[in-house]
Amino acid sequence: MAKGRAAANHVRAAAAALAVLVLGAAAPPPAQGPSEPAAVPQPEQWGIVTSLPGDSCGAKAPTVNGIDLNIMLAPNKALSLILGSPAWKIEARTYEVVMKLDDLDPFTFSMHGQGPALIGEIPPGFRAEFLTAGKIGFHVGGVDYAVQVRNLTGVVARLQTCVEARQATDKTK
């Protein structure tokens, strides 16, 4: 029962962070012609968002083809994936989203949706595959999406540094 409450609390805190990660920190998508491939962002190109509740920190990749891919690390080491698009109009409920990492078999991922975004905690047993992925594919609203990524382990290391800094600041208050 305590694990269920902790997961529900994580979803609530993460849902509160949606506006900060998807809307509040959103930058206009870069102008790209249809024949120009999007560059795969390096860890240092991800924007770090430190204003999340509960000492969590988020990382926002550059927008690719109107899609935002963000990750959030909580102090308890829970890692969440946040997908968003200003064009999405998602009802508030839990969705089973088909995901595909690289050439692995597709799997179903539970994500909470609301407004322009979906958020879900990366299952601990799948975290290694997620962190080493080069491409994250997903199916939302009848459309298949794929976002190229690189060195997510480096991105999470930056988030861990952020979480530790926030916790240290809290201890000095």
C-alpha positions in Angstrom: 0.0 0.0 0.0 2.8 2.4 0.8 4.4 1.8 -2.6 1.1 2.6 -4.3 0.9 5.9 -2.3 4.5 6.7 -3.2 3.8 6.1 -6.9 0.6 8.3 -6.7 2.5 11.1 -4.9 5.2 10.9 -7.6 2.6 11.1 -10.4 1.0 14.2 -8.6 4.3 15.9 -8.2 5.3 15.1 -11.8 1.9 16.3 -13.1 2.5 19.6 -11.3 5.8 19.8 -13.1 4.2 19.4 -16.6 3.6 23.1 -17.0 7.1 24.0 -15.9 8.8 21.5 -18.3 6.5 21.6 -21.2 5.1 25.1 -21.2 7.0 27.3 -18.9 10.4 26.4 -20.2 9.3 25.9 -23.8 11.3 27.7 -26.5 10.1 28.0 -30.0 11.0 25.1 -32.1 14.1 25.7 -34.3 13.4 26.5 -37.9 14.3 23.5 -40.1 13.6 22.7 -43.7 12.0 19.4 -44.4 15.3 17.9 -45.8 17.5 19.0 -42.9 17.9 16.2 -40.3 17.7 17.3 -36.7 21.0 17.1 -34.8 21.0 14.7 -31.9 21.4 16.8 -28.7 24.4 16.2 -26.5 23.8 16.2 -22.7 25.1 19.8 -22.4 22.4 21.0 -24.9 19.6 19.9 -22.6 18.1 22.7 -20.6 18.1 22.0 -16.8 14.9 23.0 -15.0 15.5 23.5 -11.3 12.1 25.0 -10.3 10.2 21.7 -9.8 8.4 20.7 -6.7 10.0 18.4 -4.1 13.7 19.0 -5.0 13.2 17.2 -8.4 15.1 18.5 -11.4 14.2 18.2 -15.1 16.0 18.2 -18.4 14.5 19.5 -21.5 15.9 18.4 -24.9 15.7 20.8 -27.8 12.3 20.6 -29.5 12.3 18.2 -32.5 9.6 18.5 -35.1 7.2 20.1 -32.6 7.8 17.3 -30.0 9.3 18.0 -26.5 11.1 15.2 -24.8 11.9 15.8 -21.1 13.2 13.7 -18.3 12.8 14.3 -14.5 14.8 12.9 -11.6 13.3 12.9 -8.2 15.3 12.8 -4.9 14.3 9.1 -4.5 16.1 8.4 -7.9 12.7 7.9 -9.7 13.2 8.8 -13.3 10.3 10.0 -15.4 9.8 10.6 -19.1 7.7 13.6 -20.2 6.5 13.9 -23.8 4.7 16.9 -25.0 3.6 19.0 -27.9 1.7 22.3 -27.9 -0.6 20.7 -30.5 -1.7 17.8 -28.2 -5.0 18.1 -26.4 -4.8 15.2 -24.0 -7.6 14.4 -21.5 -6.5 13.9 -17.9 -6.2 10.2 -17.3 -3.8 7.3 -17.6 -2.8 6.1 -21.0 -1.0 2.9 -22.2 1.5 4.3 -24.7 3.3 2.0 -27.1 7.1 2.8 -26.8 10.1 1.5 -28.7 13.7 2.0 -27.8 16.1 1.5 -30.7 15.5 -1.9 -32.2 14.0 -3.5 -29.1 10.5 -4.9 -29.2 7.8 -2.4 -28.5 6.4 -2.3 -25.0 3.4 -0.6 -23.3 4.3 2.2 -20.9 1.7 3.7 -18.5 1.7 7.5 -18.7 -0.5 10.1 -17.1 -1.8 12.6 -19.7 -3.0 16.1 -19.3 -3.3 19.0 -21.8 -0.2 19.0 -24.0 1.8 16.3 -22.2 2.2 12.7 -21.0 4.3 11.7 -18.1 5.3 8.3 -16.7 8.0 6.8 -14.5 10.6 4.7 -16.2 10.2 1.2 -14.7 13.4 0.4 -12.7 13.9 -2.9 -14.7 13.9 -0.9 -18.0 16.1 2.0 -16.9 19.3 0.6 -18.3 17.8 0.2 -21.8 16.3 3.7 -21.6 19.6 5.3 -20.6 21.5 3.6 -23.4 18.9 4.2 -26.1 19.8 6.1 -29.2 16.2 6.5 -30.4 12.9 6.8 -28.4 9.9 5.9 -30.4 6.3 6.3 -29.2 2.7 6.2 -30.6 0.4 9.0 -29.5 -3.0 10.0 -31.0 -2.7 7.7 -33.9 0.8 9.0 -34.9 4.2 7.4 -34.6 7.0 9.6 -33.3 10.7 9.0 -33.0 13.2 11.2 -31.2 17.0 10.6 -31.5 18.9 10.9 -28.2 22.5 10.5 -27.1 24.1 9.9 -23.8 21.1 10.0 -21.5 23.4 8.7 -18.8 25.2 12.1 -19.0 21.8 13.9 -18.9 20.8 12.0 -15.7 24.2 12.7 -14.2 23.5 16.4 -14.6 20.1 16.0 -13.0 21.6 14.1 -10.1 24.0 17.0 -9.5 21.0 19.4 -9.6 19.0 17.3 -7.1 21.9 17.1 -4.7 22.5 20.8 -4.9 18.9 21.5 -4.2 18.9 19.2 -1.2 22.1 20.8 0.1 20.5 24.2 -0.2 17.4 23.0 1.7 19.7 21.7 4.6 21.3 25.1 5.0 18.0 26.9 5.3 
